[in-house]
Amino acid sequence: MKKSHSGHYSIGMIAAVLIGLSAVCPFASIHAAPSVAQSNNLNSVSLYNESSWVPPLNSTSPVTPSPGDVSASFPTEEQGVPADVKQAANNTVQSLSSQPPFASWKDAELSYHPLGPGTHSWLVQVNRAGEYIGYLIIGSDSNGIYQLNEYGNGPGGPYSMDVLRQSLVSLTDTDLSSIDKLQITPMYEEPLLAYWLVRSSTGSRICIDAVTGDPLPVEVADGSWKHKLQDNAFSSSVPFLKTQAQAVTVSSAPFDPYDDLGWLQPKQKLSVRNTGQFMDTLSISPRIIFSATGINFAFGGPLSISGYQSWISPDHPSQSNLYALTYHHGLSRFVPLKKLLSAGEFYRLDS
């Protein structure tokens, strides 16, 4: 595989090398790492370089690998990780592991990965014996204090290299030419938008949802969607770092909002404007759906909600931070309720 003078590689080459990456290790190729060259002399891939954003692929063979041709050990990013991020991650994991659904997180290994330039967000992967078991996304608020943006338990977390591979392969047949040379950067933006920013040498910019692998609207690339958000949507009165995880409340089994579209009827709309109304609603209607018309992509929505987890501060026991529980292909995903309340609507799905 040859590299151009600019240091970029074609989408076809990127997709070919990605095919050999293990799906078990979602960020196996994002930081420095470490693969062992196989008989075809293909080395590991690195799709994100903090200083240049250029995907520095290295290979001495043009052979297209088949699955399993490239092995990748799980990377650990230690240098450059802010101490506050590590403290927030360790405290969060320790608190969560005291609750039964997260018992396997106790003494788990953590790996850190920055998400995009200037976003001040970090993906923290939770691993046990080399197996991916969950994730945290930690970001700084307007005061520079690190908060827990979201977290998940189980397989299928964001930024899976396998999902990216599949998406890139499909894009070569539609939006991107096989001769395009790309820059690929993992990004995270408020409120809950996890995506890959793909920039081609011809000037085009495509954004790929880091959970589903679906192409995102063009307004994500230019940021024009942000004017649709309310400025006060993300305010919080209780510092997250002083809170402790409580038991998970599950109101129903996982469900897909697309399996039954009856919730779209006007009569199914709910009045949920605060934490108390949210908890009361779930006790009566165990399956509800959050939808933010026009910007659902910014939440990974519409979201099927079937429970929540509270985080309570000893200093403010009457106040709590609630994280709504939603599911995605076996992944239990917890997202801050405060980011949903003023940004969209809730709907009842009859049992």
SEPA-384433 format. One line per 2 residues: their letters; for each residue x, z, y of N, C-alpha, C. Coordinates in steps of 0.1 Angstrom, whole numbers. Each point is the difference from the previous one (the first is absolute). Example, Ala and Ser with C-alpha at 12.3 -4.5 7.8 and 13.67 -1.06 7.14 Angstrom:
as = 132,78,-57,-9,0,12,9,0,12; -4,-7,11,9,0,11,-8,8,11
# end
This chain:
mk = 9,0,-12,-9,0,12,9,0,12; -2,-9,10,8,-1,11,-7,6,13
ks = 8,6,8,-5,6,12,3,-9,12; -9,-2,9,2,-8,12,9,8,10
hs = 5,-7,10,9,6,10,-7,11,7; -13,0,1,-8,10,7,-1,13,-8
gh = 3,-1,-13,-1,12,-9,-13,1,-6; -10,-9,1,-13,1,-5,-1,-8,-13
ys = -11,2,-7,-2,-7,-13,-14,-6,0; -2,-10,-9,-14,-6,0,-9,9,-7
ig = -13,-2,3,-11,8,-7,0,-2,-15; 3,-12,-4,1,-3,-14,11,8,-7
mi = 11,2,7,11,8,-6,-4,14,-1; -6,5,11,-4,14,1,-10,3,-11
aa = -10,-8,-2,-10,2,-10,6,-1,-14; 10,-9,-2,6,-1,-13,7,13,-4
vl = 8,6,10,7,12,-3,-9,11,-2; -11,1,8,-10,11,-1,-6,0,-14
ig = -2,-11,-6,-6,0,-13,7,9,-10; 13,1,2,8,8,-10,-1,15,3
ls = -6,4,11,0,14,3,-11,8,-8; 4,12,-3,-10,9,-7,-11,5,8
av = -12,-1,-4,-12,5,7,-1,15,0; 8,6,-9,-1,15,-1,7,6,12
cp = 9,-7,6,8,5,11,-3,-7,13; -10,4,7,-5,-8,11,10,-3,11
fa = 9,9,3,10,-3,11,14,-2,-6; 0,-5,-12,13,-1,-7,10,-9,7
si = -6,-9,9,9,-9,6,1,1,15; -5,11,5,-1,1,15,12,6,6
ha = 7,8,-6,12,6,7,12,-1,-9; 9,-6,3,13,0,-6,0,0,-14
ap = -3,-6,-6,1,6,-12,6,-7,-12; -2,3,-7,7,3,-12,-1,-7,-13
sv = -4,-12,-1,-3,-6,-13,13,-4,-8; -2,-1,-12,11,-5,-9,-2,-15,-3
aq = 11,-8,2,-2,-14,-2,-2,-3,-14; -9,-9,-3,-3,-4,-14,8,-12,-4
sn = -3,-6,-11,8,-11,-5,0,-12,10; -11,-1,8,-1,-11,10,7,4,13
nl = 7,12,0,7,4,12,-8,2,13; -13,2,-2,-9,3,11,2,15,4
ns = 2,3,13,1,13,4,-13,5,6; 0,12,5,-12,6,6,-4,-7,13
vs = -12,2,4,-6,-5,12,-1,11,10; 3,-3,13,-4,10,10,-8,-7,11
ly = -13,3,1,-8,-7,9,-1,6,14; 6,12,2,0,6,13,13,6,4
ne = 6,-5,10,12,5,5,-2,5,14; 2,13,2,-4,7,13,6,-7,12
ss = 12,-4,-1,7,-5,12,-3,-14,4; -3,-8,-10,-2,-15,2,-13,-5,-3
wv = -8,7,-9,-12,-4,-5,1,-13,-8; 12,-3,-4,1,-12,-8,1,3,-15
pp = -8,-7,-8,1,3,-14,13,-5,-7; 9,8,-2,13,-4,-5,0,-1,-15
ln = -5,-12,-5,0,-2,-14,14,-5,-4; 5,5,-12,13,-4,-5,-2,-5,-14
st = 5,-12,-2,0,-5,-14,10,-11,-1; 5,-1,-12,10,-10,-3,-5,-10,-10
sp = -13,0,-3,-6,-9,-9,-13,-5,5; -3,-13,-1,-13,-6,4,-11,2,-10
vt = 3,6,-11,-9,1,-11,-12,9,4; -12,-4,-2,-12,8,3,-2,10,-11
ps = 0,13,4,-1,10,-11,-14,2,-5; -1,4,-12,-13,3,-5,-1,16,0
pg = -13,5,-1,-1,15,0,9,7,-9; 7,10,5,9,7,-8,15,-4,1
dv = 2,-12,7,14,-5,1,8,9,10; -7,7,9,7,8,10,-4,14,-2
sa = 9,9,-1,-3,14,-1,2,7,13; -7,10,4,2,7,13,-2,15,-2
sf = 10,8,4,-1,14,-1,-7,5,13; -7,11,-1,-7,5,12,9,5,11
pt = -1,-6,12,9,4,11,-3,13,6; 9,7,5,-2,12,8,6,-2,14
ee = -8,1,10,5,-2,14,2,14,6; 12,4,2,3,13,6,6,-1,14
qg = 9,-9,2,6,-1,13,-10,-5,10; 0,6,12,-9,-5,11,-14,5,0
vp = -3,8,-10,-14,6,-1,0,12,9; -9,1,10,-1,11,9,-2,13,-8
ad = 6,11,4,-2,13,-7,-14,4,0; -7,-3,11,-15,4,1,-8,-8,-10
vk = 4,-12,-3,-8,-8,-10,2,7,-14; 12,3,-3,3,7,-13,-8,13,-1
qa = 1,8,11,-7,12,0,-15,-1,-2; -6,-10,7,-14,-3,-1,-4,-4,-14
an = 9,-9,-6,-3,-5,-13,1,12,-11; 11,7,1,2,11,-9,-12,11,1
nt = -3,3,12,-11,10,1,-13,-5,-5; -3,-13,3,-12,-6,-5,-1,-1,-15
vq = 11,-4,-6,0,-1,-15,-1,14,-6; 7,9,5,-1,14,-5,-15,5,1
sl = -6,-2,11,-14,4,2,-9,-7,-9; 1,-13,-1,-9,-8,-9,2,4,-15
ss = 12,3,-4,3,2,-14,-7,13,-5; -5,8,9,-6,13,-3,-15,-3,-5
qp = -5,-12,3,-13,-4,-4,0,-8,-13; -9,2,-9,0,-7,-13,2,-15,0
pf = -7,-8,9,3,-14,-1,14,-4,2; 7,8,7,14,-3,4,11,8,-7
as = -4,6,-11,9,9,-7,13,-7,-4; -1,-12,-3,12,-8,-5,10,-2,12
wk = -5,3,12,9,-2,12,10,11,1; -1,11,-7,9,11,1,14,-4,-4
da = 9,2,9,15,-3,-3,2,-15,-2; -9,-8,5,1,-15,-1,12,-5,9
el = 4,-12,-3,11,-6,9,-7,-8,11; 6,1,12,-5,-7,11,9,-11,5
sy = -5,-12,3,9,-10,6,-7,-5,13; 8,-3,10,-4,-2,14,3,-15,4
hp = -10,-6,7,1,-13,4,-7,-2,14; 8,-4,10,-6,-2,13,-9,-12,0
lg = -11,1,8,-10,-11,1,1,-6,14; 7,-11,1,0,-8,12,8,6,11
pg = 5,-8,9,7,4,12,-10,6,10; 4,12,5,-8,5,11,-13,7,-3
th = -3,0,-13,-13,6,-4,1,15,-3; 12,5,-2,2,14,-3,-7,5,-12
sw = -2,-9,-10,-7,4,-12,9,-2,-12; -2,9,-10,8,-1,-13,-9,1,-12
lv = 3,-9,-9,-6,1,-13,8,10,-9; -6,10,-6,7,9,-9,-6,-2,-14
qv = 8,-5,-9,-5,-2,-13,3,12,-9; -10,4,-7,1,12,-9,2,-5,-14
nr = 11,4,-6,4,-5,-14,3,11,-9; -3,-2,-13,4,9,-10,6,-8,-12
ag = 12,4,-3,8,-7,-11,0,-15,2; 1,-4,13,1,-14,3,-13,-7,0
ey = -11,7,-1,-14,-6,0,-7,4,13; -6,-11,6,-7,2,12,-13,7,-2
ig = -2,12,7,-13,7,-3,-8,3,13; 5,-4,12,-7,2,12,8,-3,12
yl = -6,2,12,7,-4,12,-5,9,12; 8,0,10,-4,6,13,3,-11,11
ii = -7,-1,10,4,-7,12,1,10,12; 11,2,5,2,10,11,4,-8,13
gs = -7,4,10,3,-7,13,0,10,11; 6,-3,12,0,9,11,-11,-3,9
ds = -6,11,6,-11,-2,10,6,-2,14; -9,0,10,4,-3,13,10,10,6
ng = 1,12,-6,9,10,4,13,0,-8; 1,-10,-9,12,-1,-9,0,10,-11
iy = -12,6,-3,-1,9,-11,-4,-7,-13; 6,2,-11,-3,-8,-12,-13,6,-6
ql = -9,-9,-4,-13,3,-6,-1,-8,-13; -9,4,-8,-3,-6,-13,-11,-11,3
ne = 4,-13,0,-9,-10,3,-10,-3,-11; 5,1,-12,-8,-2,-12,8,3,-12
yg = -6,2,-12,7,2,-12,-8,-4,-12; 6,-2,-11,-7,-5,-12,6,6,-13
ng = -8,0,-10,4,6,-13,-3,-10,-11; 10,-5,-7,-2,-9,-11,7,-13,3
pg = -3,-10,-9,7,-13,2,-7,-9,11; 6,-11,3,-6,-9,9,1,3,15
gp = 11,8,3,1,3,14,5,-12,9; 0,2,13,4,-11,9,14,-5,-2
ys = 3,-12,5,13,-6,0,5,-3,-14; -9,-3,-9,5,-4,-14,7,-14,1
md = 12,0,-6,7,-13,0,-7,-10,-8; -7,4,-10,-7,-9,-9,-12,-7,8
vl = -7,8,8,-11,-5,8,6,-10,10; 11,3,6,6,-9,10,4,-13,-7
rq = 6,1,-12,4,-12,-7,-11,-9,-2; -11,6,-5,-12,-9,-3,-6,-6,12
sl = 1,7,11,-6,-5,13,9,-12,5; 13,2,-1,10,-10,5,-2,-13,-8
vs = -1,2,-13,-2,-12,-9,-12,-8,4; -12,7,3,-12,-7,4,1,-6,13
lt = 8,7,9,1,-6,14,8,-13,0; 9,-2,-9,8,-12,-1,-9,-12,-2
dt = -12,2,-6,-9,-11,-3,-10,-2,12; 0,9,10,-9,-1,11,6,1,14
dl = 4,12,4,4,2,14,15,-3,3; 8,1,-11,14,-1,3,6,-12,-8
ss = 9,-7,6,7,-11,-7,11,6,-9; 3,-7,-11,10,5,-9,14,-1,6
id = 1,-6,11,13,-1,7,2,10,11; -11,7,3,0,11,11,11,10,-4
kl = 6,5,11,10,11,-2,-7,12,7; 1,12,-6,-9,11,4,8,12,3
qi = -6,8,9,4,14,2,-12,8,-4; 2,11,-8,-11,8,-6,3,14,4
tp = -10,7,7,2,13,4,-13,9,-4; 2,11,-6,-11,9,-3,-4,7,13
my = -13,1,3,-5,5,12,-11,10,-2; -2,9,9,-11,10,0,-5,3,14
ee = -13,-2,3,-5,2,13,-13,8,-1; -2,8,11,-13,7,1,-11,-10,0
pl = -12,4,-7,-2,13,-6,6,1,-14; -3,-10,-8,5,1,-15,4,-14,-4
la = 7,-7,8,3,-14,-3,14,-1,-6; 1,-2,-13,12,-2,-7,1,-15,-4
yw = 11,-6,4,1,-15,-2,14,-4,0; 2,-12,-5,13,-7,1,-1,-11,11
lv = 10,0,9,0,-10,10,10,-11,-5; -6,-12,-1,8,-11,-6,2,-10,12
rs = 12,-3,4,3,-9,11,8,-12,-6; -4,-12,3,7,-11,-5,9,-6,11
st = 10,-9,-5,9,-6,9,-6,-10,10; -13,-4,-4,-7,-9,9,-8,7,11
gs = 0,13,0,-6,8,10,-14,6,-4; -5,-3,-12,-13,5,-4,2,15,-4
ri = -11,8,1,0,14,-4,-12,2,-8; 2,5,-12,-11,3,-9,1,15,-4
ci = -11,7,0,0,14,-4,-7,1,-14; 6,8,-9,-6,2,-13,-3,15,-2
da = -12,2,-4,-4,14,-3,9,6,-11; 6,12,3,10,6,-9,-7,7,-12
vt = -13,1,0,-7,6,-11,-6,-11,-9; -7,-9,6,-7,-11,-8,7,-13,-1
gd = 10,-2,9,7,-13,0,-8,-11,6; -11,3,6,-8,-11,7,6,-3,14
pl = -1,-13,4,4,-3,13,-9,7,11; 6,5,10,-8,7,11,-3,-10,11
pv = -10,3,8,-4,-8,12,12,-3,9; 0,-11,7,11,-4,9,1,10,11
ev = -10,7,3,1,10,11,9,12,-3; 3,2,-13,9,10,-4,14,-3,5
ad = 4,-13,-2,13,-4,4,3,1,15; -10,-3,8,2,1,15,-5,13,6
gs = -6,8,-8,-4,13,5,-13,0,8; -7,-11,1,-11,-1,9,-12,9,-5
wk = 0,4,-13,-11,8,-5,0,14,5; 11,4,6,1,15,3,-9,4,12
hk = -5,-10,8,-9,4,11,-13,4,-5; -3,-2,-13,-13,4,-6,0,14,-4
lq = 12,7,0,0,14,-4,-2,9,12; -7,11,-3,-2,10,11,12,8,2
dn = 4,3,12,12,7,3,1,14,-6; -12,7,-1,0,14,-4,-3,1,-15
af = 1,-11,-7,-4,0,-15,9,9,-8; 13,2,5,9,7,-9,5,14,5
ss = -8,6,9,4,13,5,-2,11,-11; 8,10,0,-1,11,-9,2,13,6
sv = -8,10,-2,2,13,6,9,10,-8; 2,-3,-12,7,8,-9,13,-7,-5
pf = 12,6,3,13,-6,-4,0,-1,-15; 2,-12,-6,0,-1,-14,10,8,-7
lk = 12,1,5,11,6,-7,-2,15,-3; -10,6,7,-3,14,-2,-11,2,-10
tq = -5,-10,-6,-11,1,-9,4,0,-15; -9,4,-8,2,1,-14,-11,-7,-8
aq = 3,-8,-10,-10,-7,-8,-9,9,-7; -13,-3,0,-10,7,-7,-4,-9,-12
av = -10,6,-8,-4,-8,-12,-7,-13,4; 1,-10,-8,-7,-12,2,-14,1,-4
tv = -9,-5,9,-14,0,-3,-4,-14,-4; -5,-2,-12,-4,-13,-5,-15,-1,-1
ss = -6,-9,7,-15,-1,0,-6,-10,-10; 8,-10,-4,-4,-10,-9,12,-7,-7
ap = -3,-7,-10,10,-8,-7,4,-12,9; 12,-6,-2,4,-11,8,-10,-11,0
fd = -1,-8,11,-9,-11,0,6,-11,10; -5,-12,-2,5,-11,9,-12,-3,10
py = 3,0,13,-11,-3,9,-5,-14,-1; 7,-9,-7,-5,-14,-1,-9,-2,-13
dd = 0,11,-8,-8,-2,-13,-15,1,4; -4,7,10,-14,2,4,0,-1,15
lg = -5,-11,6,0,-1,14,-13,5,7; -7,8,-7,-12,6,5,2,9,12
wl = 13,5,1,3,9,12,0,-8,13; 0,-13,0,0,-8,12,-13,0,7
qp = -11,5,-6,-13,0,6,0,11,11; -7,-4,11,0,10,12,-4,14,-3
kq = -9,1,-10,-6,13,-3,10,9,-7; 11,-6,-5,11,8,-7,10,6,10
kl = -1,-3,13,10,5,9,-2,15,2; 11,7,1,0,14,1,5,5,14
sv = -3,12,4,5,5,12,10,11,-3; 13,-5,0,11,9,-3,10,-1,11
rn = 1,11,8,8,0,12,11,11,0; -1,9,-10,10,11,0,2,5,-14
tg = 9,9,-2,4,5,-14,-12,6,-7; -7,8,7,-12,7,-6,-10,-10,-5
qf = -3,-10,8,-10,-10,-4,5,-8,-12; 13,-2,-1,6,-8,-11,-2,8,-13
md = 4,13,0,-1,8,-12,-15,2,-4; -9,2,10,-14,2,-4,-6,-13,-6
tl = 5,-12,6,-5,-13,-5,4,-2,-15; 12,3,-3,5,-2,-13,-6,9,-10
si = -5,12,4,-7,9,-9,-14,-5,-4; -5,-9,9,-13,-5,-2,1,-15,-6
sp = 9,-8,5,2,-13,-4,14,-2,-5; 2,2,-13,14,1,-5,8,-13,1
ri = -6,-11,3,7,-13,2,-3,-6,13; 10,0,9,-2,-6,13,11,-10,3
if = -2,-8,10,10,-11,3,3,0,14; 12,-1,4,5,-2,13,2,-14,3
sa = -5,-5,12,3,-14,4,2,-1,15; 11,-6,4,3,-3,14,-2,-14,3
tg = -12,-4,5,-3,-14,2,11,-7,8; 5,-11,-5,10,-8,8,14,4,-2
in = 3,13,-4,14,4,-3,1,8,-13; -8,-3,-9,1,7,-13,14,-2,-6
fa = 7,-11,3,13,-2,-6,10,11,5; -3,6,11,9,10,6,-1,14,-8
fg = -10,1,-9,-3,12,-7,1,-3,-15; 3,-12,-4,-1,-4,-14,-14,0,-5
gp = -9,-1,9,-15,1,-3,-7,-12,-3; -13,1,-2,-8,12,0,5,10,-11
ls = -1,13,3,5,10,-9,-12,7,-8; 2,1,-13,-10,8,-8,5,14,1
is = -8,9,4,4,14,1,-8,9,-9; 7,7,-8,-6,9,-11,6,13,-1
gy = 5,6,12,5,13,0,10,2,12; 7,11,0,9,3,11,9,12,-4
qs = 10,2,8,9,11,-2,2,6,14; -1,13,1,2,7,13,14,6,0
wi = 6,0,13,12,7,3,-3,10,10; 3,13,-2,-3,10,9,12,8,4
sp = 0,3,13,11,8,6,-4,15,-1; 10,9,-4,-3,14,1,-3,5,14
dh = 6,-7,10,-2,4,14,-14,-5,5; -6,-10,-7,-13,-5,5,-9,-2,-12
ps = -4,11,-7,-7,-2,-13,-14,-7,2; -5,1,12,-14,-6,2,1,-15,3
qs = 12,-5,2,2,-14,2,8,-6,-12; -3,-12,-2,7,-7,-12,2,-15,3
nl = 11,-5,-6,2,-14,-1,-6,-5,-13; -9,-10,0,-6,-5,-12,6,-14,-3
ya = 3,-3,-12,4,-13,-5,-11,-5,-9; -6,-11,3,-10,-6,-8,6,-6,-13
lt = -6,1,-11,5,-5,-13,-7,-14,-3; 9,-10,-1,-5,-13,-4,9,-5,-12
yh = -5,-10,-7,8,-5,-12,3,-14,1; 11,-4,-6,4,-14,0,7,-3,-13
hg = -6,-6,-10,6,-4,-12,8,12,-7; -6,11,-1,7,11,-7,7,9,9
ls = 2,-3,13,6,8,10,-10,8,7; 3,14,1,-8,8,8,7,1,14
rf = -7,-6,10,6,-1,13,-8,10,10; 8,8,7,-6,9,10,4,-4,14
vp = -10,-2,8,2,-5,14,-6,10,10; 6,2,11,-5,10,10,-14,-3,5
lk = -9,9,-2,-14,-2,4,-1,-2,15; 9,7,8,0,-2,15,2,-14,4
kl = 7,-8,-9,2,-14,4,-12,-9,-3; -9,5,-8,-12,-7,-3,-12,3,9
ls = -1,12,4,-12,5,7,-4,-8,12; 9,-3,9,-3,-7,12,3,-15,0
ag = 4,-5,-12,4,-14,-1,-10,-9,-8; -10,6,-6,-9,-8,-8,-12,8,-3
ef = -7,-5,-11,-13,6,-4,0,4,-15; -8,9,-3,-1,4,-14,-14,-4,-6
yr = 0,-4,-12,-13,-5,-7,-1,7,-13; -13,2,-3,-4,6,-13,-1,-11,-11
ld = 6,3,-12,-3,-9,-11,-8,8,-10; -12,-4,-2,-9,7,-9,5,0,-14
s = -1,11,-7,4,1,-14,-8,-8,-9
# end
